[in-house]
Each structure stands twice: as structure tokens, then as C-alpha cells.
Amino acid sequence: MTPPTDSALPLSIDEAIRSRRSIRAFLPTPIEDEIVARILELAARAPSGSNIQPWRVRVLRGAPLVTLTAELHALSLSGDRGAEEYAYYPRKWREPYLARRRKVGWDLYGALGIGKTDTGRMREQHARNFLFFDAPVGLIFTIDRDMEAGSWLDYGMFLQNIMIAARGLGLHTCPQAAFTLYSTLIAQRLAIPDTEMVICGMALGYADPAAPENNFETVREPLENFAHFVDTLA
């Protein structure tokens, strides 16, 4: 299959950032290893405290991708909820975060025609995380367990660089914390040592433009709601 074309590629930084979104349905179009390597090399220019570069990446494609995702997908559909190694979300939700979370969830389900009582289809949609939403490339990210909070901040910048670099080349991504639920199995299958922790996964590929879940846009708060320009001190 021929990759989608865009005469405007590569995108400007503004365009790459503004058009980045979490894609949940990908085309089977393969991505060359050289392209993945280029993206990761660019992303590794992310800053890190004392230049320690705490990121590690396993790149999955072909048979290893198919085998691992089939196992994880079946596990999710079986009702096995897994066990998170770290708390990604707050233990207790409060506003305004709860309303934002609910909105994006119902917007996604609405695009897919999934009703609020259709728990079966919700479970099936969640399980698609573990297929990397059919992307041809899946990335698994780990960090050494003895790294502290600062290195997690550094890691976020590395992940963002991957998403923007990919978008600049006409690709899309979906960062996925869901993979941490089955980190023990993932570590076994990928021979990840006990000294490393699975942080998240990420799907990488070309977006399926016909998929309804790819055609809704998440809402962002206006600048005045989160930024304050300080003119005087208290």
C-alpha cells in the first residue's frame, strides 16, 4: 500500500503541534525502520537533567508485534484488568479534571456510536489499545526503576518529541499508558530486566482517515484559564 501523500510535508513546527492528536485507528501501511530510527534520533535531542537521557525504547513490528498484541488483546477481553505499577491518574478525581476526563471519553464513544450503557463495546474499544490500534509499529518505553521524578519529566519531553517528529513526517501516534497494566507479561516477552519499569506504549503509523474515532477533536482550555502574566509581586 502506498503511504498517504501530503504536498506540504514536512510540516512546520506549529502545524505539527496543532495537528497532533491521539489516533485510534491506523492504516496497515508499513513504516520503514529507517523512518522510525530517524524519529527516535530526533526525539533523543530532548533535554534531560545533567544529560542522563533516561529513556529506553523497544520497537515492535512484524511478527513480534502481531504475537504480543494478540496475547495482550485476548487478555484484556478476558476481563483480566491487570495491575498498574504506578498511578498515572489521581487516586481521587475532582473538578475540573473529572469533567474534562468525562467529556473526552463520551466524545470518543459518541464518535463510535457507543452508548453510555453499552459496557461490552466500551470494553472492546479499550482492548484495542493492546493492538496498538492496528498500527504497523508499536513502541514500548521503559525507565530504570531507580530514576526519580525529574527523569520522568525528562521522559515526557522525549515522548512529545517523538510525537511531533512523527507528525512532521506525515505520521500519527497514540501515547498509551494502558500498557502498564500488563507490564509483567510485557517484560517477560521482551526480556526487559527487573531493573526497568514499563512507562507506556505508543502506536505509530498513518491514520485511517475514514475511521470515525479519528475525526473528533479534543477541547483545550483557553490561554487565560491556565496562564497568568505576572506584573507585580505580592
C-alpha positions, 0 to 999 in steps of 0.5 A, a space after each residue: 500500500 502506498 503511504 498517504 501523500 501530503 504536498 506540504 510535508 514536512 510540516 512546520 513546527 506549529 502545524 505539527 503541534 496543532 495537528 497532533 492528536 491521539 489516533 485510534 485507528 491506523 492504516 496497515 501501511 508499513 513504516 520503514 525502520 529507517 523512518 522510525 530510527 530517524 524519529 527516535 534520533 530526533 526525539 533523543 535531542 530532548 533535554 534531560 537533567 545533567 544529560 542522563 537521557 533516561 529513556 529506553 525504547 523497544 520497537 515492535 513490528 512484524 511478527 513480534 508485534 502481531 504475537 504480543 498484541 494478540 496475547 495482550 488483546 485476548 487478555 484484556 477481553 478476558 476481563 483480566 484488568 491487570 495491575 498498574 505499577 504506578 498511578 498515572 491518574 489521581 487516586 481521587 478525581 475532582 473538578 475540573 479534571 473529572 469533567 474534562 476526563 468525562 467529556 473526552 471519553 463520551 466524545 470518543 464513544 459518541 464518535 463510535 456510536 457507543 452508548 453510555 450503557 453499552 459496557 461490552 463495546 466500551 470494553 472492546 474499544 479499550 482492548 484495542 489499545 493492546 493492538 496498538 490500534 492496528 498500527 504497523 509499529 508499536 513502541 514500548 518505553 521503559 525507565 530504570 526503576 531507580 530514576 526519580 521524578 525529574 527523569 520522568 519529566 525528562 521522559 515526557 519531553 522525549 515522548 512529545 518529541 517523538 510525537 511531533 517528529 512523527 507528525 512532521 513526517 506525515 505520521 500519527 501516534 497514540 501515547 498509551 499508558 494502558 500498557 502498564 497494566 500488563 507490564 509483567 507479561 510485557 517484560 517477560 516477552 521482551 526480556 526487559 530486566 527487573 531493573 526497568 519499569 514499563 512507562 507506556 506504549 505508543 502506536 505509530 503509523 498513518 491514520 485511517 482517515 475514514 475511521 470515525 474515532 479519528 475525526 473528533 477533536 479534543 477541547 483545550 482550555 483557553 490561554 487565560 484559564 491556565 496562564 497568568 502574566 505576572 506584573 507585580 509581586 505580592 
